[in-house]
Amino acid sequence: MPAIEDYALIGAGNTLLLENRNGSIDWLCAPYPHSAAICAALLGTREHGYWQMRVDGQVETTRRYTDAGMGVETTWITDNGVAKLHTHIRVESGSAVLERSIECMKGECHVSSIFHPLGGYGSTPAQITTRENGSYQLSFAEGLTTDFTAPKATQCNEGALETHVRLTAGEKASWVLSWQCDSAQSDIPVSAVGQAMNSQVPTRWAQMVSRSVQVLTQLCQPSGAILAAPTTSLPEFFGGVRNWDYRYCWLRDSALTVEALLIARHWGFDCTDYAIRWREWITTQILNDPENILIMYGINGERELEEKELAHLPGFAHSRPVRIGNGAWNQYQADVAGEVLLCFAQLRHAGIMDTPQSWLAQKYLADFMCAHFDRPDHGIWEMRGQLQHFTHSRAMMWAGFNQLLHAVSAYPDTPSEQIHQWELFRDRLEEEILTFGVHPTHGYFTQTFGGEEVDASLLQLPHTGLIAWDDPRMRATIERIEQELGDDNGFICRYHTQVDQAGIDGIAGGEYPFVICNFWLAEAYAHSGEMMKAQALVDRLCDCANDLGLLAEEYDPETQRLAGNFPQAFSHVGLIRAVAACAINMGE
């Protein structure tokens, strides 16, 4: 069974790929992360496209990140020598350039490269043309054309470009794959890497925080959009059907990502450009169609993200179906506008003030919330069953109105009747939440109005300002989540996935503990004074990361395996937030 934790994220600009520790690139989409993969072995077999680099007789492998673009250096020790593989991407002169090189450091190494590119997620062969200078042109049915240069020993063999060479100490062989990319990629800032510039990050987690910042900035696209993850259909449960395409920009996820980057900015990481680019991007999407604000868009503002199944791919760990596109694009999720408005408030708090356009976009978000005020929704977890009034969703709407009312003093031309409407809806929401969103007997917040179940998203209620961390209702909620959603390993799931009487979930099968929810629990512990529990949980979650510090969406504590799309923005956002909560409450 393949392992998600064996992969490294490598990226720059619009290009993000996954390289296995064995030297195989098994996931590569171009020219955009949501484009068809030309290496899709991650979701199938080698018959679906890959680029393998290897050294004969390797007996030991180590790897590390080497630069701001998340290039990876893999060291192979063999019986006859030592070799290093360098894989990195750069953007130059309007081209994305993926370069791979193997250098013999000691002794003698027999090196192989097999590049078998396929279009359409492994469904159509590439047309390979040999040029007079010995390089190759690769053309794909989707319209992508790439250039490939390789050592002279390279030959084309049944659609694969193969190289077999012998290197001795000091010798090096290189391969380069390049294609045209957006000109905007050339001016994106270098990823924020390295250690924080002050001592406010607790030392025990400084390296994981740095890696999380690096991952999040890699998910920030030149357009300003921020991906939820660079992959599709990595399963939430091995062998299950909960396999979704995350290569898009969810407004909620991206807002939470920006908030995490603003925390990192306070620690000394240079994340300002990413936050401003996102604000400009999301402002554009809202202003383009303010009456039909979506929960997610393509990275260039695409609005229709039709969900399809790829029947020719067997799926990661035989988890089918493999999906591209995401049917949630046209869901109504009532929390989204509030999440975005909270992020705009955090931007202002960080000194990144509104522009006339961004303030107008926020007013449109308020109009959108007013127009859909009484409408039940699918919730933060994108339920595909019966619509509900989710307590978390209503609380985020409250937060949206509340933040606008705090900000409106800077805009004296705002009509008084509009301000009055915001106040009216905010106050109505508070009354509803504290009446219908609290269990009448046990005093904990419930997943839905009038319901019995809890949901890990309730751990976010204090962030809205609606309730204090030490409020008895919040403490009761934390205890209930531990009891109802916890497992024997000390992790929690986000909610009960079994289809209950209300049919809220609407999807077959289960899932593993959701990483960000566990970081939310650690955050709650820290803010409510349970520091030992908070630190222990953060330590345990950091141990779930792979050797490069990367986290997937979920974690299976029984097999100690990462699960779900990878690396996941949500998980790294949760880490930064939990560490910040621990730092504040530890006095660091």
Secondary structure, DSSP 8 states (H G I E B T S, - for coil): ---GGGEEEEEETTEEEEEETTSEEEEEE-SSTTS-EEE-GGGS-GGG-EEEEEETTEEEEEEEE-STT--EEEEEEESSEEEEEEEEEEEETTEEEEEEEEEEEEEEEEEEEEEE-EETTTTEE-EEEE-TTS-EEEE-TTS-EEEEE--TT-EEETTEEEEEEEEETT-EEEEEEEEE--GGGGG------SS-SSTTS-GGGHHHHHHHHHHHHHHB-TTS-B-S-S-B---SSTTSS---B--SEEHHHHHHHHHHHHHHHHTT---HHHHHHHHHHHHHHHHH-TTS--SEE-TT-------EE-TT---GGG----EES-GGGG---THHHHHHHHHHHHHHHTT----HHHHHHHHHHHHHHHHTTT--B-TTTT--SS-B-BHHHHHHHHHHHHHHHHHGGG-TTS-HHHHHHHHHHHHHHHHHHHHHSB-TTT--B-SBTT-----GGGGGHHHHTSS-TT-HHHHHHHHHHHHHHB-TTS-B-SS--S--TT--S---S----BHHHHHHHHHHHHHTT-HHHHHHHHHHHHTTS-TTS---SEEETTTTEEESSSS-HHHHHHHHHHHHHHHHHHT-
